[in-house]
Amino acid sequence: MDKTWIRPGGWGFVAGAVLTMIIGFSWGGWSTASTAERVAMERSNTAVTAALLPVCIEKSKADPARTKKLDALTAPTSSYEQRDLLVKDGWTSVGEGEGNRDVAEACVAQLLKVVAK
């Protein structure tokens, strides 16, 4: 039995496996569990924000102190301050829960467009 092919065959197997992994992760769409989980969380956060943005807009329209709060919203220079104002006002929460900061950021952007008109 000729064993001269074992070493080149082993290296060919290793090179083939490495090449398969490179192609699979680069172009084949493979991903690790952590990457898939991260992408799923990003997509779910985006969906929640899109679903709750109309709630924030409607709460702002129904608020009797809307004009005063919108004036206060345009005063801060920091986007963090603007976001925190909406969270504090309760426009970004559903029920008694704490407000969603992503919804607050999206809502600030929409409300500032309304105020600018």
N, C-alpha and C positions, 0 to 999 in steps of 0.2 A: 504494500500500500504506500503510495507516494504522498508524503505530508508537506511538500513544498508549497502547496496552495493555501495552507491554513493561515499563515501570517498575512499574506496579501488579501485573503478572503476576509479575515477579521477586520483589517483596516478598511476594506471596502464597505463592510457592514457598518462600522462606526461612522465613516464619512457619509454614507447614505442616510443613516439615522439623523445625523446633525443637519444635513442638507434638507431632509424632510421636515424637521422641526423649524428651521429657518423659513422655509417656504410656507409652511402651515401657519405660523404665527404672523408672518409679514403679509402674505397675500391670500392665504386660505381662509381667513376669518376666525381662526382659532383664538381662544382667549382663556386666561386663567379664571378661576372662580372669583378671585378678588376683583378682577377687572369687570367681570360680568355683574357682580354685585354693585360696584360703583356706578356702572352705566344704568342699572335698574333704579338705583336711588336717585340719580340725576333726572331720569325720565319721570319718576313718580313725583319728585319735587316740582318739576315743571308742570305736570298735569294738575297738581294741587293748587299751584299758584294761578294757573289759567282758570280753574274752576272757582276759586275764591275771589278773584279780582272783581267780578261783577257785584259780589256781596259788599265789598269795600266801597265801591262806587255808589251803590244804593244806600248804604248806611250814611255815607257823606251827604247824599241828597236829602235824606230824611232827618238829619240832625238840625234842630232849630238854631244852633249856634254855628252853622256851617260857614257863614261869611267870616266870622271872627276867627274860626279855626283855620280857614284857608289863608287868611291874612297872616296868621301866625306861622303857617306852613311855608310861606314865601320868605319870611324873615331870616330863618337860620341859613347859614352858608354851607353847612355840612350836610351831606346826604344822610349821615348817621343821625343827626339831630332831627331831620325831617322824618326819617323812618320811625324814630322813637316817639315822635309826637303822634303819629298815626296809631302806633301800638298802644300808647297811653290813652288816646281818645276812644279806643275800643272799636275802631272801624275795621280792623283787620282780624277780628276774632269772631268765632261762631259760638253762640251761647256764652257760657261763663269762662271758657278757656282763655289761655294767653294768646295774644296775637301772633300771627306768623310773620316773621321778618321779611321773607321773600315776597309775600303778598304785599307787605307795607312798601317795599321798594318799588314794586310794579304799580301799586296804587298811587304813590307819590308822583311817579312819572305821568300817569294819566291825569291826575288832578292838576299838576302844574301846566299841562297842555290846556286844560279847561280855563285855568286862571289867566293864562297868557292871551287867550282870545279876547 
